Amino acid sequence: MAAFDSHRGGASSIAQINVTPLVDVMLVLLVIFMVTAPIIQQGVAVDLPKTRAAPLNAQEEPLVVGIAQNGAIYLNDVPIAISAFDSIGATARTARESPAPGWTG
């Protein structure tokens, strides 16, 4: 136990934290925030490009296709046969105004 006792023999060391780098960083951050605060309050004028896209129809329910590890196919969590998959895809595509990107069949 004598090896772990710091008060016996020799001088004891006092650990001190060097706060100079901490103060330097805090002062730099203070200057950065002081410079940017007036810009944030005024705002920056941005010229956004005009778009021609129509708004999305949010009422349309997406079709979610899943394939399980055993090979079973699910459409919106409902199991379907592979033979019925083509007819369901064609029906869903004609029901929409335009086909979904990447949907072929």
C-alpha positions as CSV (number, residue, x, y, z in Angstrom):
1,M,0.0,0.0,0.0
2,A,2.9,2.3,0.5
3,A,3.4,2.5,-3.3
4,F,0.0,4.2,-3.7
5,D,0.3,6.6,-0.9
6,S,1.3,10.0,-2.4
7,H,1.9,11.7,1.0
8,R,4.8,9.5,2.1
9,G,8.2,10.5,0.9
10,G,8.9,12.9,-1.9
11,A,7.0,16.0,-2.9
12,S,3.4,15.7,-3.9
13,S,2.4,17.0,-7.4
14,I,-0.6,19.3,-8.0
15,A,-2.3,18.8,-11.3
16,Q,-3.4,22.1,-12.8
17,I,-5.4,22.6,-16.0
18,N,-4.0,25.0,-18.5
19,V,-6.9,27.3,-19.2
20,T,-5.1,29.6,-21.7
21,P,-6.1,27.6,-24.8
22,L,-9.7,27.4,-23.5
23,V,-9.9,31.2,-23.1
24,D,-8.4,31.7,-26.6
25,V,-11.0,29.5,-28.2
26,M,-13.8,31.2,-26.3
27,L,-12.6,34.6,-27.3
28,V,-12.5,33.6,-31.0
29,L,-16.0,32.1,-30.8
30,L,-17.2,35.3,-29.1
31,V,-15.8,37.4,-32.0
32,I,-17.3,35.1,-34.6
33,F,-20.7,35.3,-33.0
34,M,-20.5,39.1,-32.6
35,V,-19.7,39.5,-36.3
36,T,-22.4,37.0,-37.6
37,A,-25.3,38.1,-35.2
38,P,-26.1,41.3,-37.2
39,I,-26.1,39.3,-40.5
40,I,-28.6,36.8,-39.0
41,Q,-31.0,39.5,-37.8
42,Q,-31.0,41.3,-41.1
43,G,-31.2,38.2,-43.3
44,V,-29.6,37.6,-46.7
45,A,-31.5,38.1,-49.9
46,V,-31.6,35.0,-52.0
47,D,-32.9,34.7,-55.5
48,L,-34.5,31.3,-55.7
49,P,-35.1,29.7,-59.1
50,K,-38.6,29.4,-60.5
51,T,-40.0,25.9,-60.8
52,R,-42.5,24.5,-63.3
53,A,-43.3,21.3,-61.3
54,A,-46.8,20.7,-60.2
55,P,-47.5,20.1,-56.5
56,L,-47.5,16.4,-55.5
57,N,-50.8,14.7,-54.8
58,A,-50.6,13.8,-51.1
59,Q,-53.8,11.9,-51.1
60,E,-52.3,9.1,-53.1
61,E,-51.3,6.0,-51.1
62,P,-47.8,4.7,-52.1
63,L,-47.4,1.1,-53.3
64,V,-44.9,-0.8,-51.1
65,V,-43.5,-4.0,-52.5
66,G,-41.6,-6.3,-50.2
67,I,-39.9,-9.6,-50.8
68,A,-39.4,-12.0,-47.8
69,Q,-36.4,-14.2,-47.4
70,N,-38.4,-17.2,-48.4
71,G,-39.3,-15.5,-51.7
72,A,-42.9,-14.5,-50.9
73,I,-44.0,-11.2,-52.4
74,Y,-46.0,-8.6,-50.4
75,L,-47.8,-5.6,-51.7
76,N,-48.7,-3.2,-48.9
77,D,-48.2,-6.0,-46.3
78,V,-50.6,-8.3,-48.2
79,P,-49.1,-11.5,-49.7
80,I,-49.7,-11.9,-53.4
81,A,-48.8,-14.5,-56.0
82,I,-46.1,-13.7,-58.6
83,S,-48.7,-14.3,-61.4
84,A,-51.0,-11.6,-60.0
85,F,-48.1,-9.1,-59.6
86,D,-48.1,-8.0,-63.3
87,S,-51.9,-7.4,-63.4
88,I,-51.8,-5.4,-60.2
89,G,-48.9,-3.3,-61.5
90,A,-50.8,-2.6,-64.8
91,T,-53.9,-1.6,-62.8
92,A,-52.0,0.7,-60.5
93,R,-50.2,2.3,-63.4
94,T,-53.4,3.1,-65.3
95,A,-55.1,4.4,-62.2
96,R,-52.4,7.0,-61.8
97,E,-52.1,10.1,-64.0
98,S,-48.6,9.1,-65.0
99,P,-46.5,6.0,-64.3
100,A,-44.1,6.2,-61.4
101,P,-40.4,6.7,-62.3
102,G,-38.7,3.4,-63.0
103,W,-42.0,1.4,-63.1
104,T,-42.2,-0.9,-66.1
105,G,-44.5,-3.7,-66.8
